[in-house]
């Protein structure tokens, strides 16, 4: 049956788009997660939405699973097949289709990386709302579908994805928002189209189980005309929380995020490992990185009143914003070059620098609960004899501090089998404990799927029903939603 499927697929889209050599299949069988590798049956390099449609329609005919993949890099196992499947590689669909400077949106295909998107937008004095230093091979479309938090914690930026085009599991084309109207020319965008349902949310975080996105429209912002970067050092996370609430409630600044000493030392290092070894012991326990930016209208005035507000809060709460950190030079300039771009292509990815690999535990919570979650992880790490100083912390406030993305990085040497086993065990037990304490895992990848869905039977039941309606033959990335 699989050979018949392959033969018919060749006649539909051409043999040059179909790969099944051992090297390619091995490459697509794994990523940087702890998910066990599994080789696909075929890899199909789609060039347009018509290719995607043909593959999915034929897959329905033969009941062959399809796993979409937009990026050349993965961290969560979302594009590793759970069973013998076709991997649908969308990286060749890399066009930026429309840019609306006045209304500040851009429409682009799944193969567009963050670097390509930011470079094109910068020509028009615009920027996309980027997460913290994504991998240079990361698809910007995938980041938006996965709801990765942008560095700007203002409420209007928390859902930058506006509308999208999906090839549904039956092969039909479905557009959300105003693009759903047949006569639209895609010149006006909002989350709503005909009717009040925000259909885009069905596909966000779904790991390709409800269809394949062939383009998205997302919000963008003007590049600042003037900007100043501040670092705010703290000895404890409780102090960070208090200051962050004060700063965010006054809507001070543009980019704003929190790093612990380990992650700050990694990002502050230009020469590796010399700078890292020198900086790690002198970095503050936690550092807030805050960029104050002035846009197109009265930028000097905006900088002035936000600085005044920042130093008022600094005096009130006893913290001190500074332009650099101990034993560093031009750190503000380095971070301004980093925060609106992906990690540089010519350097090892920042999460791989320290030991070679990272297992990331991330979830949503409120800022005031983060110290308790961190203490729980540290206590458990000590039980496992995993050094707590090898744990990175990244906290991203969202919606002016109403909630936050909390991320713990467990660094490990992938060549050390014993360390890999230990960290994987720690990862699982820590995740289970944090969920039990109330941490909200909004993206239940891999082993998290069982932990999350076993605790919310009604939600899981609703997902199963929706999956059966939209994907009657269960061909789209089966197994990923623990269904």
Buried (B, 14 or more C-beta within 10 A) or exposed (E): EEEEBBEEBEEBBEEEBBBBEEEBBEBBBBBBBBBEEBBBBBBBBBBBBBBBBBBBBBBBBBEBBBBBBBBBBBBBBBBBBBEEBBBBBBBBBBBBEBBBEEEBBBBBBBBBBBBBBBEBBBEBEBBBBBBBBBBBBBBBBBBBBBBBBBBBBBEEBBBBBBBBBBBBBBBEBBBBBBBBEEEBEBEEBEBBBEEEEBBBBBBBBBBBBBBBBBBBBBBBBBBBBEBBBBBBBBEEBEBBBBBBBBBBEBEBBBBBBBBBBBBBBBBBBEEBEEBBEBBBEEBBBBBBBBBBBBBEEEBEEBBEEBBEBBEEBBEEBEBEBBEBBEEBEEBBEBBBEBBBBBBBEEEEBBBBBBBBBBBBBBBBBBBEBBBEBBEBBBEBBEEEEBEEEBBBBBBBBBBBBBBBBBBBBBBBBBEBEEBBEBBBEBBBEBBBBBBEEEBEBBBBBBBBBEBBBEEEEEEBEEBBEBBEEBBEBBBBBBBBBBB
